[in-house]
Structures are given as C-alpha cells and as structure tokens.
C-alpha cells in the first residue's frame, strides 16, 4: 500500500537554498515524521485487512468500476504527499552542505533504483516457482528481503565493529544479487521466465514517481513558482488521460515515459509545493500567513477536484478528483499535525508511531518479512473473517509497530 522510507531526514528552519546562503542549525520537522508514522500504521492495518472477508465495504478499496473512495484509498496518496514534502528539504540540505549537483542526481538515481528493485522483489514473491528456483517462495522472499535490510542498513559508527558491519553490508548485497539471479517463474505460455515487471508494487511505483518529480524539481529549484507550473502540467495530463484524449501515456514503457498519466506525480508535487509554502521562506516568511496560504492551496485542490468530478473518483483508475481531493486532505492533516506537534510541542501521544515515521522502509518490509518467516496461515489463521479479522489486524499492526520501535532502538535503521 505504500512506502518507503524511505525519505531521509526532513530538516528545516529558514531552510537555505543552494546558492551560498549561510546555513543555520537545522531543526527536524517532527510533524512530518509523525504524519509518516501514522500513515504507516494505517497502511499496515489496511493491508492486513485487505485479504480478510466479511467486512463492510468501506474497509476495502473501492472497485475499479465504482465511483468513490474509502479511507483505504487515501493511504497511498498520503504517503506520496509526504514524499513530496520531504523532497525539497532533503535536497536543499545536501546542496547547502556543499555537495555538487551531480552527486545529488546520483543519490536520487540510486534511491529510485533501490525502491524499484525492492518493489519487484515484493511483486514477484508469490510467483516463485520452487522447482525452477530451487527453493520455496517464502524462503526466497525471506532471503531477498533479509539481504536488502543488511545492505541498506545504516550501521552505527562503533569502534571494533566496522569490519563486521562492512562484511554484513557486502553479504546483504551478494544475497540480493544471488536471489535475483536464481529467480524463476512460469510465464503465461508455460515457459520459464525471470522477474515480471508488469507491476512494480507500491515501492516500485514510489521509486519511479520520486525520480520523475526530481527530474522536474532539481533543474528548476531556484524558481519556486515553477513547481506550480509542473503541478498544473501533471494535473492537466491526468485530466487529458481521464478524457481519453491522451492514451499513449499509459502504454509507453516506464523507461520512455515514466510520468505515465501524471497522477502520482501530481500528488508528490502537491506535497512539494506545500513544503515550499509552509516550511521555507520561498514564498512567505510569517508562519500565520504561511498557514493561510497552505489552506488556500488546499481549498484550490478541493475546488479543482469538484470540477473534475465528472471524470470519476477512483484510486484504481487514478482519476484527477482522487488525486486532488486526497492532496487537499493531506495538506489539512499536515497543518493540524504541525500545530500540535511542532508549534505546541505535543508529541508524547505519537511516541508509538514515531519509529515507523523515521525508520519507514524497515517498517514497510517487516510485514512481508514476517509472513515469509512464519507463513501467512500461522498468523491468526482462524481469525480471517468478520470482526475477528479486525482484532487480528489490530494485534498484527501493534506488533509490527512495536517491533519497528525495538529494532530502531537496536540501531537497525534501513535508509536510502
């Protein structure tokens, strides 16, 4: 249901650009971490409920043929929105520390590639042919994810352990490569085949979308108003696709046209604009006026969403109204969290979800890792329907959040 990590430290306070301004001490934006942590909590919960039966319609995604959305359909766009909020802060921090632009591009490409590979691993985990691959699907999945965690883990600087950590990182990389090499599935024609790239899973889609928005933002970062132009272009493309006036965008391969219909990119760009409006001095310096500007932006998103309503409301079809309304709702939720967590410093209530917000990629990988280790049938198999399923999902989600917190305290931190 979503992702990633996935984003590095979100730091800002009168955030500087990359043109040589003096750089004050950065302050972490607590509300972004908590927003991301709450989104991860709901994501784990709804993913666990998604395979259950006998629950009300609003506990599932709306069908592709229906017009409407449930709270489940809001989770993924919220995560995309947070990706956009973190993006300019992280990029500016790197540039303000003296990193040349080409190293930023290298970082963006590496992060996107890692997310795409992880997405392909998860998307193909249930397609493993045990006979052709030489191991059961759950074993292959567990080893591939374990290798990814070992390789991507941010090891602490501890004297006497550097060699061990280096060996662990190399071993993780080798393990992932070996699992990818030996993977085999049976294609529709009955022949052995390698990874199926028709579906990238949530992490893969986030990786592609992150990369495409960076293609727009980084070259034009000195002109904040250009981000409104990009947002308008992506939204316009989505509308044209919804009208079926543009059809090639869906059919073109990702490596030729990674923007697709512009839907996911528009949500990330909405988060990026919100970040520039509210967390930087690019447009407004006064915090009260920033709040008003952000609320006006949210109102504009809702208004545009109502105008495009005849094109339908659907997450599966990624309609313009779904993108715009979810983006507007995300702006409002962030503002509420900012005034509670950053302005009033009321953060103790969110202690349980903060590790998931700062160690997001690990939290996202824990459910499939546990499923591969113990088997889906073992985890509350007798509670797979009705309201018993809700109890099971609550317990499972609480366990994942607790495990994420424990591993974070043990300095297991998976970052890109």
VEXLUM-830059 format. One record per residue (C-alpha): residue number from 1; x, y, z. Coordinates in steps of 0.1 Angstrom, whole numbers, plus 5000, padded with zeros to 4 digits. Example, Ala and Ser with C-alpha at 12.3 -4.5 7.8 and 13.67 -1.06 7.14 Angstrom:
2
+-----+------+-------+------+
| num | east | north |   up |
+-----+------+-------+------+
|   1 | 5123 |  4955 | 5078 |
|   2 | 5137 |  4989 | 5071 |
+-----+------+-------+------+
END
This chain:
416
+-----+------+-------+------+
| num | east | north |   up |
+-----+------+-------+------+
|   1 | 5000 |  5000 | 5000 |
|   2 | 5030 |  5023 | 5002 |
|   3 | 5063 |  5032 | 5012 |
|   4 | 5092 |  5037 | 5016 |
|   5 | 5115 |  5052 | 5038 |
|   6 | 5121 |  5060 | 5026 |
|   7 | 5129 |  5096 | 5028 |
|   8 | 5159 |  5108 | 5047 |
|   9 | 5160 |  5133 | 5075 |
|  10 | 5135 |  5161 | 5070 |
|  11 | 5152 |  5191 | 5084 |
|  12 | 5143 |  5228 | 5081 |
|  13 | 5143 |  5261 | 5098 |
|  14 | 5145 |  5290 | 5074 |
|  15 | 5157 |  5264 | 5050 |
|  16 | 5185 |  5276 | 5028 |
|  17 | 5189 |  5271 | 4991 |
|  18 | 5220 |  5260 | 4972 |
|  19 | 5233 |  5295 | 4962 |
|  20 | 5257 |  5300 | 4990 |
|  21 | 5235 |  5314 | 5018 |
|  22 | 5245 |  5310 | 5054 |
|  23 | 5231 |  5278 | 5069 |
|  24 | 5215 |  5279 | 5104 |
|  25 | 5213 |  5249 | 5126 |
|  26 | 5185 |  5227 | 5111 |
|  27 | 5156 |  5216 | 5132 |
|  28 | 5137 |  5184 | 5125 |
|  29 | 5101 |  5188 | 5114 |
|  30 | 5085 |  5165 | 5139 |
|  31 | 5051 |  5166 | 5123 |
|  32 | 5064 |  5151 | 5090 |
|  33 | 5078 |  5121 | 5109 |
|  34 | 5045 |  5117 | 5128 |
|  35 | 5024 |  5121 | 5097 |
|  36 | 5045 |  5094 | 5080 |
|  37 | 5043 |  5072 | 5111 |
|  38 | 5005 |  5074 | 5113 |
|  39 | 5003 |  5067 | 5076 |
|  40 | 5024 |  5036 | 5080 |
|  41 | 5003 |  5024 | 5109 |
|  42 | 4971 |  5027 | 5089 |
|  43 | 4989 |  5012 | 5059 |
|  44 | 4999 |  4980 | 5078 |
|  45 | 4964 |  4978 | 5092 |
|  46 | 4945 |  4980 | 5059 |
|  47 | 4970 |  4957 | 5042 |
|  48 | 4963 |  4931 | 5068 |
|  49 | 4925 |  4936 | 5064 |
|  50 | 4927 |  4935 | 5026 |
|  51 | 4928 |  4897 | 5025 |
|  52 | 4900 |  4892 | 5051 |
|  53 | 4864 |  4885 | 5043 |
|  54 | 4830 |  4895 | 5056 |
|  55 | 4838 |  4931 | 5065 |
|  56 | 4819 |  4963 | 5055 |
|  57 | 4826 |  4978 | 5020 |
|  58 | 4844 |  5008 | 5035 |
|  59 | 4871 |  4986 | 5049 |
|  60 | 4883 |  4977 | 5014 |
|  61 | 4895 |  4996 | 4983 |
|  62 | 4866 |  5007 | 4961 |
|  63 | 4864 |  4985 | 4929 |
|  64 | 4878 |  4999 | 4897 |
|  65 | 4843 |  5001 | 4882 |
|  66 | 4829 |  5021 | 4911 |
|  67 | 4830 |  5059 | 4916 |
|  68 | 4840 |  5068 | 4951 |
|  69 | 4867 |  5061 | 4977 |
|  70 | 4871 |  5048 | 5012 |
|  71 | 4896 |  5057 | 5038 |
|  72 | 4917 |  5029 | 5025 |
|  73 | 4921 |  5047 | 4992 |
|  74 | 4936 |  5077 | 5009 |
|  75 | 4966 |  5059 | 5025 |
|  76 | 4988 |  5056 | 4994 |
|  77 | 4983 |  5092 | 4982 |
|  78 | 4991 |  5104 | 5017 |
|  79 | 5024 |  5086 | 5015 |
|  80 | 5031 |  5101 | 4981 |
|  81 | 5023 |  5136 | 4995 |
|  82 | 5048 |  5131 | 5023 |
|  83 | 5075 |  5120 | 4998 |
|  84 | 5069 |  5154 | 4981 |
|  85 | 5071 |  5173 | 5014 |
|  86 | 5104 |  5157 | 5023 |
|  87 | 5120 |  5161 | 4989 |
|  88 | 5130 |  5198 | 4988 |
|  89 | 5142 |  5197 | 5024 |
|  90 | 5165 |  5168 | 5018 |
|  91 | 5178 |  5181 | 4985 |
|  92 | 5184 |  5215 | 4999 |
|  93 | 5202 |  5201 | 5029 |
|  94 | 5226 |  5181 | 5007 |
|  95 | 5233 |  5211 | 4984 |
|  96 | 5238 |  5235 | 5013 |
|  97 | 5264 |  5212 | 5028 |
|  98 | 5284 |  5217 | 4996 |
|  99 | 5275 |  5185 | 4977 |
| 100 | 5277 |  5191 | 4939 |
| 101 | 5245 |  5187 | 4919 |
| 102 | 5258 |  5156 | 4901 |
| 103 | 5261 |  5137 | 4935 |
| 104 | 5225 |  5147 | 4942 |
| 105 | 5215 |  5132 | 4909 |
| 106 | 5235 |  5100 | 4917 |
| 107 | 5218 |  5098 | 4951 |
| 108 | 5183 |  5102 | 4935 |
| 109 | 5190 |  5076 | 4909 |
| 110 | 5204 |  5051 | 4935 |
| 111 | 5174 |  5056 | 4958 |
| 112 | 5149 |  5052 | 4929 |
| 113 | 5167 |  5021 | 4916 |
| 114 | 5167 |  5005 | 4951 |
| 115 | 5130 |  5011 | 4956 |
| 116 | 5122 |  4997 | 4921 |
| 117 | 5142 |  4965 | 4929 |
| 118 | 5125 |  4961 | 4963 |
| 119 | 5092 |  4966 | 4946 |
| 120 | 5099 |  4939 | 4920 |
| 121 | 5110 |  4915 | 4948 |
| 122 | 5077 |  4920 | 4966 |
| 123 | 5056 |  4919 | 4935 |
| 124 | 5072 |  4886 | 4924 |
| 125 | 5074 |  4869 | 4958 |
| 126 | 5043 |  4849 | 4952 |
| 127 | 5053 |  4839 | 4917 |
| 128 | 5084 |  4820 | 4926 |
| 129 | 5085 |  4785 | 4911 |
| 130 | 5101 |  4763 | 4937 |
| 131 | 5112 |  4737 | 4912 |
| 132 | 5129 |  4761 | 4888 |
| 133 | 5143 |  4784 | 4915 |
| 134 | 5154 |  4757 | 4939 |
| 135 | 5137 |  4770 | 4970 |
| 136 | 5102 |  4777 | 4983 |
| 137 | 5086 |  4811 | 4976 |
| 138 | 5087 |  4821 | 5013 |
| 139 | 5124 |  4811 | 5016 |
| 140 | 5133 |  4831 | 4985 |
| 141 | 5113 |  4862 | 4998 |
| 142 | 5128 |  4860 | 5033 |
| 143 | 5164 |  4857 | 5020 |
| 144 | 5159 |  4885 | 4994 |
| 145 | 5144 |  4909 | 5020 |
| 146 | 5170 |  4900 | 5046 |
| 147 | 5198 |  4907 | 5021 |
| 148 | 5182 |  4941 | 5013 |
| 149 | 5180 |  4950 | 5050 |
| 150 | 5216 |  4940 | 5056 |
| 151 | 5228 |  4960 | 5026 |
| 152 | 5207 |  4991 | 5032 |
| 153 | 5210 |  4993 | 5070 |
| 154 | 5227 |  5024 | 5083 |
| 155 | 5253 |  5009 | 5106 |
| 156 | 5264 |  5029 | 5137 |
| 157 | 5300 |  5042 | 5139 |
| 158 | 5312 |  5018 | 5166 |
| 159 | 5349 |  5011 | 5171 |
| 160 | 5357 |  4975 | 5168 |
| 161 | 5326 |  4967 | 5147 |
| 162 | 5334 |  4984 | 5115 |
| 163 | 5348 |  4953 | 5098 |
| 164 | 5317 |  4933 | 5109 |
| 165 | 5293 |  4959 | 5096 |
| 166 | 5312 |  4961 | 5063 |
| 167 | 5310 |  4923 | 5059 |
| 168 | 5273 |  4924 | 5067 |
| 169 | 5267 |  4951 | 5040 |
| 170 | 5286 |  4931 | 5014 |
| 171 | 5269 |  4899 | 5024 |
| 172 | 5235 |  4916 | 5021 |
| 173 | 5243 |  4928 | 4986 |
| 174 | 5255 |  4894 | 4975 |
| 175 | 5224 |  4877 | 4989 |
| 176 | 5201 |  4900 | 4970 |
| 177 | 5220 |  4896 | 4937 |
| 178 | 5220 |  4858 | 4941 |
| 179 | 5183 |  4857 | 4948 |
| 180 | 5176 |  4878 | 4917 |
| 181 | 5198 |  4856 | 4896 |
| 182 | 5182 |  4823 | 4906 |
| 183 | 5146 |  4836 | 4905 |
| 184 | 5124 |  4818 | 4880 |
| 185 | 5087 |  4817 | 4874 |
| 186 | 5064 |  4801 | 4849 |
| 187 | 5051 |  4826 | 4824 |
| 188 | 5016 |  4825 | 4808 |
| 189 | 5029 |  4805 | 4779 |
| 190 | 5042 |  4778 | 4803 |
| 191 | 5079 |  4787 | 4797 |
| 192 | 5104 |  4796 | 4825 |
| 193 | 5107 |  4834 | 4829 |
| 194 | 5125 |  4859 | 4851 |
| 195 | 5110 |  4888 | 4871 |
| 196 | 5076 |  4900 | 4860 |
| 197 | 5079 |  4938 | 4856 |
| 198 | 5043 |  4945 | 4846 |
| 199 | 5036 |  4955 | 4882 |
| 200 | 5062 |  4974 | 4903 |
| 201 | 5044 |  4971 | 4937 |
| 202 | 5040 |  5002 | 4958 |
| 203 | 5077 |  5007 | 4965 |
| 204 | 5085 |  5005 | 4928 |
| 205 | 5058 |  5030 | 4919 |
| 206 | 5071 |  5053 | 4946 |
| 207 | 5106 |  5049 | 4932 |
| 208 | 5095 |  5058 | 4897 |
| 209 | 5074 |  5088 | 4909 |
| 210 | 5102 |  5101 | 4931 |
| 211 | 5126 |  5100 | 4902 |
| 212 | 5102 |  5117 | 4878 |
| 213 | 5094 |  5146 | 4902 |
| 214 | 5131 |  5151 | 4908 |
| 215 | 5136 |  5154 | 4871 |
| 216 | 5112 |  5184 | 4872 |
| 217 | 5122 |  5199 | 4906 |
| 218 | 5160 |  5198 | 4907 |
| 219 | 5167 |  5217 | 4875 |
| 220 | 5141 |  5244 | 4884 |
| 221 | 5147 |  5245 | 4922 |
| 222 | 5158 |  5282 | 4920 |
| 223 | 5124 |  5292 | 4907 |
| 224 | 5098 |  5281 | 4933 |
| 225 | 5069 |  5293 | 4911 |
| 226 | 5079 |  5267 | 4885 |
| 227 | 5066 |  5240 | 4908 |
| 228 | 5031 |  5253 | 4903 |
| 229 | 5036 |  5250 | 4866 |
| 230 | 5048 |  5214 | 4869 |
| 231 | 5018 |  5206 | 4892 |
| 232 | 4995 |  5222 | 4866 |
| 233 | 5011 |  5202 | 4838 |
| 234 | 5009 |  5169 | 4856 |
| 235 | 4973 |  5175 | 4866 |
| 236 | 4964 |  5186 | 4831 |
| 237 | 4979 |  5154 | 4817 |
| 238 | 4959 |  5134 | 4842 |
| 239 | 4927 |  5152 | 4830 |
| 240 | 4935 |  5145 | 4794 |
| 241 | 4941 |  5109 | 4801 |
| 242 | 4908 |  5108 | 4820 |
| 243 | 4891 |  5122 | 4790 |
| 244 | 4909 |  5096 | 4768 |
| 245 | 4923 |  5124 | 4747 |
| 246 | 4957 |  5111 | 4756 |
| 247 | 4962 |  5073 | 4755 |
| 248 | 4998 |  5068 | 4748 |
| 249 | 5009 |  5078 | 4783 |
| 250 | 4995 |  5045 | 4797 |
| 251 | 5010 |  5023 | 4771 |
| 252 | 5045 |  5038 | 4769 |
| 253 | 5071 |  5019 | 4789 |
| 254 | 5084 |  5034 | 4821 |
| 255 | 5119 |  5039 | 4807 |
| 256 | 5104 |  5060 | 4779 |
| 257 | 5076 |  5079 | 4797 |
| 258 | 5080 |  5074 | 4835 |
| 259 | 5053 |  5101 | 4842 |
| 260 | 5025 |  5079 | 4829 |
| 261 | 4992 |  5097 | 4834 |
| 262 | 5008 |  5123 | 4858 |
| 263 | 4985 |  5112 | 4886 |
| 264 | 5011 |  5100 | 4912 |
| 265 | 5035 |  5128 | 4902 |
| 266 | 5008 |  5154 | 4908 |
| 267 | 5003 |  5142 | 4944 |
| 268 | 5040 |  5143 | 4951 |
| 269 | 5043 |  5177 | 4936 |
| 270 | 5014 |  5189 | 4958 |
| 271 | 5033 |  5178 | 4988 |
| 272 | 5064 |  5196 | 4975 |
| 273 | 5045 |  5228 | 4970 |
| 274 | 5031 |  5226 | 5005 |
| 275 | 5066 |  5222 | 5018 |
| 276 | 5078 |  5253 | 5000 |
| 277 | 5048 |  5273 | 5011 |
| 278 | 5049 |  5263 | 5047 |
| 279 | 5084 |  5252 | 5057 |
| 280 | 5106 |  5276 | 5037 |
| 281 | 5108 |  5313 | 5031 |
| 282 | 5105 |  5309 | 4993 |
| 283 | 5070 |  5325 | 4992 |
| 284 | 5061 |  5338 | 5027 |
| 285 | 5082 |  5344 | 5059 |
| 286 | 5054 |  5348 | 5085 |
| 287 | 5041 |  5315 | 5099 |
| 288 | 5005 |  5327 | 5102 |
| 289 | 5004 |  5338 | 5066 |
| 290 | 5020 |  5306 | 5056 |
| 291 | 4992 |  5287 | 5072 |
| 292 | 4966 |  5308 | 5053 |
| 293 | 4985 |  5302 | 5021 |
| 294 | 4985 |  5265 | 5027 |
| 295 | 4948 |  5265 | 5035 |
| 296 | 4941 |  5284 | 5003 |
| 297 | 4961 |  5259 | 4984 |
| 298 | 4941 |  5231 | 5000 |
| 299 | 4909 |  5249 | 4991 |
| 300 | 4920 |  5252 | 4955 |
| 301 | 4928 |  5215 | 4954 |
| 302 | 4893 |  5207 | 4967 |
| 303 | 4877 |  5231 | 4942 |
| 304 | 4896 |  5215 | 4913 |
| 305 | 4886 |  5181 | 4925 |
| 306 | 4850 |  5191 | 4924 |
| 307 | 4854 |  5205 | 4888 |
| 308 | 4869 |  5172 | 4876 |
| 309 | 4842 |  5151 | 4894 |
| 310 | 4825 |  5141 | 4860 |
| 311 | 4857 |  5121 | 4852 |
| 312 | 4850 |  5098 | 4882 |
| 313 | 4865 |  5092 | 4916 |
| 314 | 4887 |  5061 | 4918 |
| 315 | 4921 |  5051 | 4932 |
| 316 | 4924 |  5022 | 4908 |
| 317 | 4919 |  5044 | 4878 |
| 318 | 4939 |  5073 | 4895 |
| 319 | 4913 |  5099 | 4885 |
| 320 | 4920 |  5136 | 4888 |
| 321 | 4894 |  5141 | 4915 |
| 322 | 4910 |  5113 | 4936 |
| 323 | 4944 |  5129 | 4933 |
| 324 | 4932 |  5164 | 4940 |
| 325 | 4909 |  5156 | 4970 |
| 326 | 4935 |  5134 | 4986 |
| 327 | 4962 |  5161 | 4982 |
| 328 | 4939 |  5187 | 4997 |
| 329 | 4931 |  5164 | 5027 |
| 330 | 4968 |  5157 | 5032 |
| 331 | 4975 |  5195 | 5034 |
| 332 | 4949 |  5198 | 5061 |
| 333 | 4962 |  5168 | 5081 |
| 334 | 4997 |  5181 | 5079 |
| 335 | 4988 |  5216 | 5091 |
| 336 | 4969 |  5201 | 5120 |
| 337 | 4998 |  5179 | 5130 |
| 338 | 5023 |  5208 | 5126 |
| 339 | 5004 |  5230 | 5150 |
| 340 | 5000 |  5201 | 5175 |
| 341 | 5035 |  5186 | 5173 |
| 342 | 5059 |  5214 | 5162 |
| 343 | 5041 |  5246 | 5174 |
| 344 | 5027 |  5233 | 5207 |
| 345 | 5053 |  5205 | 5212 |
| 346 | 5026 |  5179 | 5220 |
| 347 | 5043 |  5148 | 5208 |
| 348 | 5041 |  5122 | 5236 |
| 349 | 5008 |  5108 | 5222 |
| 350 | 5026 |  5098 | 5190 |
| 351 | 5055 |  5080 | 5206 |
| 352 | 5043 |  5046 | 5194 |
| 353 | 5044 |  5056 | 5157 |
| 354 | 5074 |  5078 | 5156 |
| 355 | 5099 |  5049 | 5149 |
| 356 | 5077 |  5039 | 5119 |
| 357 | 5079 |  5076 | 5107 |
| 358 | 5117 |  5078 | 5109 |
| 359 | 5125 |  5042 | 5100 |
| 360 | 5098 |  5038 | 5074 |
| 361 | 5114 |  5014 | 5049 |
| 362 | 5122 |  4989 | 5076 |
| 363 | 5086 |  4991 | 5089 |
| 364 | 5073 |  4986 | 5054 |
| 365 | 5094 |  4955 | 5049 |
| 366 | 5086 |  4939 | 5083 |
| 367 | 5051 |  4925 | 5074 |
| 368 | 5062 |  4906 | 5043 |
| 369 | 5094 |  4895 | 5061 |
| 370 | 5073 |  4881 | 5090 |
| 371 | 5049 |  4865 | 5065 |
| 372 | 5078 |  4848 | 5048 |
| 373 | 5093 |  4837 | 5080 |
| 374 | 5062 |  4823 | 5098 |
| 375 | 5037 |  4818 | 5069 |
| 376 | 5005 |  4837 | 5064 |
| 377 | 4984 |  4808 | 5077 |
| 378 | 5002 |  4808 | 5110 |
| 379 | 4994 |  4844 | 5118 |
| 380 | 4959 |  4842 | 5133 |
| 381 | 4946 |  4818 | 5106 |
| 382 | 4914 |  4812 | 5125 |
| 383 | 4905 |  4849 | 5125 |
| 384 | 4904 |  4856 | 5088 |
| 385 | 4868 |  4868 | 5085 |
| 386 | 4843 |  4891 | 5102 |
| 387 | 4851 |  4913 | 5131 |
| 388 | 4876 |  4887 | 5143 |
| 389 | 4897 |  4899 | 5114 |
| 390 | 4897 |  4934 | 5127 |
| 391 | 4910 |  4922 | 5161 |
| 392 | 4937 |  4902 | 5143 |
| 393 | 4947 |  4932 | 5121 |
| 394 | 4949 |  4955 | 5152 |
| 395 | 4971 |  4930 | 5170 |
| 396 | 4993 |  4924 | 5140 |
| 397 | 4997 |  4962 | 5134 |
| 398 | 5006 |  4968 | 5170 |
| 399 | 5032 |  4940 | 5169 |
| 400 | 5047 |  4955 | 5137 |
| 401 | 5049 |  4990 | 5152 |
| 402 | 5064 |  4976 | 5184 |
| 403 | 5089 |  4955 | 5165 |
| 404 | 5099 |  4986 | 5144 |
| 405 | 5104 |  5006 | 5176 |
| 406 | 5125 |  4978 | 5192 |
| 407 | 5147 |  4974 | 5161 |
| 408 | 5151 |  5012 | 5158 |
| 409 | 5164 |  5013 | 5194 |
| 410 | 5188 |  4985 | 5185 |
| 411 | 5201 |  5007 | 5157 |
| 412 | 5186 |  4987 | 5128 |
| 413 | 5178 |  5016 | 5105 |
| 414 | 5171 |  5009 | 5068 |
| 415 | 5177 |  5041 | 5048 |
| 416 | 5182 |  5050 | 5012 |
+-----+------+-------+------+
END
